[in-house]
Amino acid sequence: MKYEIRGESMPVVICTLDAGESMITEAGGMVWMSPNMRMETNAGGSVGRALGRIFSGESMFQNVYTAEKVPGMIAFASSMPGTILPIDLRGGRTIVVQKRGFLASEAGVNFSVFFQRKGMSGFFGGEGFIMQKLQGEGTAFVEIDGAVVEYQLGAGEQLVVDTGNLAMCDASCSIDVVTVKGLKNKLFGGEGLFNTVVTGPGHVWLQTMPLSSLASTIASVIPSK
């Protein structure tokens, strides 16, 4: 599989497949393709896996597109203004992604649900208790809300992130939530009551405009009746 990412604020990834190669995407992810691409819809494994995808913000079903007889082309577009990142998972790499973050992948990539290890993260961790875990042999394409900023954390090194701005991290990182210190800071700081703390080692991807913030900004300028 070869790919090219085009566009700026509303990107699309265009994948070229050899005959017999397949791509996996969530329902509705495909935007255009060559006529020899065959689509098959399935639950992607067990009932538990299908339910896990629902809890992590995706569809219960997945579409598998395969190039028949000759090379084929298929494109997947971002659902909102942002960035599409290719992540190579070969060699045993595992990443944890925000809800709705998975866009498409090669057939060798496995998708499963990820529960944050610490209880506070479950209730106040921005994108929620349930996230997505991607692993396997192949490349996955992930949607990031807005622009992306990356950090490499060493063992024990920490990064404090505002709620919702954590888009993705290596599974070797740990995620926790802490309260903002100081009563005045909580009440008048405008930053909310909680922050997410990511602890290394591992790579961290942050997003500049999470969907929840975009929705709040739009809602604030809509006149009320």
Residue pairs with C-beta under 8 A, 6 or more apart in sequence:
1 15
1 16
1 17
1 18
1 21
1 23
1 106
1 138
1 139
2 15
2 16
3 13
3 14
3 15
3 16
3 86
3 139
3 141
4 13
4 14
5 11
5 12
5 13
5 14
5 84
5 86
6 12
6 13
6 14
7 78
9 81
9 82
10 77
10 78
10 81
11 77
11 78
11 82
11 83
11 84
12 31
12 75
12 76
12 77
12 78
12 84
13 75
13 76
13 77
13 84
13 86
13 103
13 104
13 141
14 73
14 74
14 75
15 23
15 73
15 74
15 75
15 76
15 104
16 71
16 72
16 73
17 23
17 37
17 66
17 67
17 71
17 72
17 73
17 74
18 67
18 71
19 67
19 68
19 69
19 70
19 71
19 72
20 66
20 67
21 66
21 67
21 72
21 106
21 107
22 64
22 65
22 66
22 67
22 106
22 107
23 64
23 65
23 74
23 76
23 104
23 105
23 106
23 107
24 44
24 62
24 63
24 64
24 65
24 104
24 105
24 106
24 107
24 109
24 111
25 62
25 63
25 65
25 76
25 103
25 104
25 105
26 53
26 58
26 59
26 62
26 63
26 102
26 103
26 104
27 41
27 59
27 61
27 62
27 63
28 59
29 63
29 76
29 77
29 103
29 104
30 39
30 63
30 65
30 74
30 75
30 76
31 75
31 76
31 77
32 74
32 75
33 65
33 72
33 73
33 74
33 75
34 67
34 72
34 73
34 74
36 67
36 68
36 69
36 70
36 72
37 65
37 66
37 67
37 68
37 72
37 73
37 74
38 65
38 66
38 68
39 63
39 64
39 65
40 63
40 64
40 66
41 61
41 62
41 63
41 64
42 61
42 62
42 64
43 49
43 50
43 60
43 61
43 62
44 50
44 53
44 61
44 62
44 111
49 111
49 112
50 60
50 61
51 60
52 112
52 113
52 130
53 59
53 60
53 62
53 111
53 113
54 60
55 113
55 130
56 99
56 113
56 114
56 130
56 131
56 132
57 99
57 100
57 130
57 132
58 99
58 100
58 102
58 111
58 132
62 111
64 107
65 72
65 74
76 84
76 103
76 104
76 141
78 84
78 103
78 143
79 100
79 143
80 143
80 145
80 211
80 214
81 145
81 146
81 209
82 143
82 144
82 145
82 146
82 147
82 207
82 209
83 143
83 144
83 146
83 147
83 148
83 207
84 103
84 141
84 142
84 143
84 144
85 141
85 142
85 144
85 148
85 168
85 205
86 139
86 140
86 141
87 93
87 95
87 134
87 139
87 140
87 141
87 142
87 168
88 139
89 95
89 109
89 134
89 135
89 136
89 137
89 138
89 139
89 140
90 137
90 138
92 135
93 135
93 170
94 133
94 134
94 135
94 170
94 171
95 133
95 134
95 135
95 140
95 142
95 168
95 169
95 170
95 171
96 114
96 131
96 132
96 133
96 168
96 169
96 170
96 171
96 173
96 175
97 131
97 132
97 133
97 134
97 142
97 167
97 168
98 127
98 131
98 132
98 166
98 167
98 168
98 207
99 127
99 128
99 130
99 131
99 132
100 143
100 211
101 132
101 142
101 143
101 144
101 167
101 168
102 111
102 132
102 134
102 140
102 142
102 143
103 140
103 141
103 142
103 143
104 140
104 141
105 111
105 134
105 136
105 138
105 139
105 140
105 141
106 137
106 138
106 139
106 140
107 138
108 136
108 137
108 138
109 134
109 135
109 136
109 137
109 138
109 139
109 140
110 134
110 135
110 136
111 132
111 133
111 134
112 132
112 133
112 135
113 130
113 131
113 132
113 133
114 130
114 131
114 132
114 133
114 171
115 122
115 129
115 130
115 131
116 122
116 125
116 129
116 130
116 131
116 175
117 174
117 175
118 174
118 175
118 176
118 177
120 176
120 177
120 178
120 194
121 129
121 175
121 176
121 177
121 196
122 128
122 129
123 129
123 177
124 163
124 177
124 193
124 194
125 163
125 175
125 177
125 194
125 196
126 161
126 162
126 163
126 164
126 165
126 166
126 196
126 210
126 212
127 164
127 166
127 210
133 171
134 140
134 142
135 171
142 167
142 168
144 167
144 168
144 205
144 207
145 167
145 207
145 208
145 209
145 210
145 211
145 214
146 207
146 208
146 209
146 210
146 214
147 207
147 208
147 209
148 167
148 205
148 206
148 207
148 208
149 205
149 206
149 208
150 203
150 204
150 205
150 206
151 159
151 203
151 204
151 206
152 200
152 202
152 203
152 204
153 159
153 173
153 198
153 199
153 200
153 201
153 202
153 203
153 204
154 200
154 201
155 200
155 201
156 199
156 200
156 201
157 199
157 200
157 201
158 197
158 198
158 199
158 200
159 197
159 198
159 204
160 178
160 195
160 196
160 197
161 195
161 196
161 197
161 198
161 206
162 191
162 192
162 195
162 196
163 192
163 194
163 195
163 196
164 210
164 211
164 212
164 213
165 196
165 206
165 207
165 208
165 210
166 175
166 196
166 198
166 204
166 206
166 207
167 205
167 206
167 207
167 210
168 204
168 205
169 175
169 198
169 202
169 203
169 204
169 205
170 201
170 202
170 203
170 204
171 202
172 200
172 201
172 202
173 198
173 199
173 200
173 201
173 202
173 204
174 198
174 199
175 196
175 197
175 198
175 199
176 196
176 197
176 199
177 194
177 195
177 196
177 197
178 194
178 195
178 197
179 186
179 193
179 194
180 186
180 189
180 191
180 192
180 193
180 194
180 195
182 189
185 191
186 193
198 204
